[in-house]
Amino acid sequence: MGFKVKDHYFKKAKQDNYLARSIYKLEEIDEKYHVIEKNDQVLDFGYHPGSWIQYTAKKVGPEGRVVGIDIKEVNKKLSTLKNVDVYQIDVNDVKDLKMLGVDDKFDVVVSDMAPNTTGIKSLDQIKSLQLVEMAFEHLNHFLKEDGNFVIKVFDSHDAQVYLKQQKSRFKEFSFLKPKSTRSVSKEFFVIGKGFKSV
Ligand SMILES: C[S@@+](CC[C@H](N)C(=O)[O-])C[C@H]1O[C@@H](n2cnc3c(N)ncnc32)[C@H](O)[C@@H]1O
């Protein structure tokens, strides 16, 4: 997942008792695009360690629900959050919503998934685009009609080509590089609102 940057946002996350600095990216996205509402059911792809879960659990409130999945061992620190369930499973291996303890599709899907990077730029770009494609391909199984989607993307020519093909699946499709993303980073986020399921 790369090295830890001990910058302003890293220190702020520690002070605020958040599990990762990534929280501030989702917070900025949500404040700008209003992706997550009270009482929503949210699915988090690649949730570990769980700062996005901390944010969404609070935002959806006690009547809402957040389900997180990750290939990493379940983070027990999240067990105090009553409206949250986390599973150790690869996104590709979720064959049925029942495996996540739910019957209905989700109002919102968020994905901060990142591959284990090798340091070889071309290879890392391919691996990260594979995760992006996988998340988009699974949306019909997980996301409700008119639902919202947020996903992290590492910029590349191929990523831009792929995203252009996905645009028509949403009523609104926006890109944002949050302030807490390091300026040297090639990551940005795609915000899809109003999913058109098929
Ligand atoms: C940047 S971290 C997520 C940080 C998280 N949003 C937070 O706020 O704490 C990316 C995560 O994606 C997970 N991941 C990568 N490939 C995955 C896959 N195929 N299925 C599920 N999780 C995956 C990694 O294990 C890693 O924990």
PDBQT file of the ligand as one rigid body, heavy atoms in Angstrom, charges set to zero:
ROOT
HETATM    1  C1  LIG A 201      -5.820   2.387   0.845  1.00  0.00    +0.000 C 
HETATM    2  S1  LIG A 201      -6.388   0.971   1.685  1.00  0.00    +0.000 S 
HETATM    3  C2  LIG A 201      -7.998   1.483   2.200  1.00  0.00    +0.000 C 
HETATM    4  C3  LIG A 201      -8.006   2.484   3.329  1.00  0.00    +0.000 C 
HETATM    5  C4  LIG A 201      -9.424   2.713   3.871  1.00  0.00    +0.000 C 
HETATM    6  N1  LIG A 201     -10.269   3.426   2.922  1.00  0.00    +0.000 N 
HETATM    7  C5  LIG A 201      -9.443   3.498   5.158  1.00  0.00    +0.000 C 
HETATM    8  O1  LIG A 201      -9.967   4.600   5.152  1.00  0.00    +0.000 OA
HETATM    9  O2  LIG A 201      -8.943   3.012   6.166  1.00  0.00    +0.000 OA
HETATM   10  C6  LIG A 201      -6.733  -0.127   0.351  1.00  0.00    +0.000 C 
HETATM   11  C7  LIG A 201      -7.253  -1.500   0.749  1.00  0.00    +0.000 C 
HETATM   12  O3  LIG A 201      -7.708  -2.197  -0.434  1.00  0.00    +0.000 OA
HETATM   13  C8  LIG A 201      -7.634  -3.581  -0.135  1.00  0.00    +0.000 C 
HETATM   14  N2  LIG A 201      -7.817  -4.421  -1.323  1.00  0.00    +0.000 N 
HETATM   15  C9  LIG A 201      -6.981  -4.519  -2.400  1.00  0.00    +0.000 A 
HETATM   16  N3  LIG A 201      -7.442  -5.428  -3.272  1.00  0.00    +0.000 NA
HETATM   17  C10 LIG A 201      -8.626  -5.906  -2.774  1.00  0.00    +0.000 A 
HETATM   18  C11 LIG A 201      -9.593  -6.867  -3.228  1.00  0.00    +0.000 A 
HETATM   19  N4  LIG A 201      -9.434  -7.519  -4.372  1.00  0.00    +0.000 N 
HETATM   20  N5  LIG A 201     -10.678  -7.117  -2.452  1.00  0.00    +0.000 NA
HETATM   21  C12 LIG A 201     -10.828  -6.462  -1.259  1.00  0.00    +0.000 A 
HETATM   22  N6  LIG A 201      -9.948  -5.552  -0.783  1.00  0.00    +0.000 NA
HETATM   23  C13 LIG A 201      -8.865  -5.265  -1.505  1.00  0.00    +0.000 A 
HETATM   24  C14 LIG A 201      -6.260  -3.681   0.528  1.00  0.00    +0.000 C 
HETATM   25  O4  LIG A 201      -6.134  -4.877   1.263  1.00  0.00    +0.000 OA
HETATM   26  C15 LIG A 201      -6.204  -2.413   1.390  1.00  0.00    +0.000 C 
HETATM   27  O5  LIG A 201      -6.545  -2.683   2.724  1.00  0.00    +0.000 OA
ENDROOT
TORSDOF 0
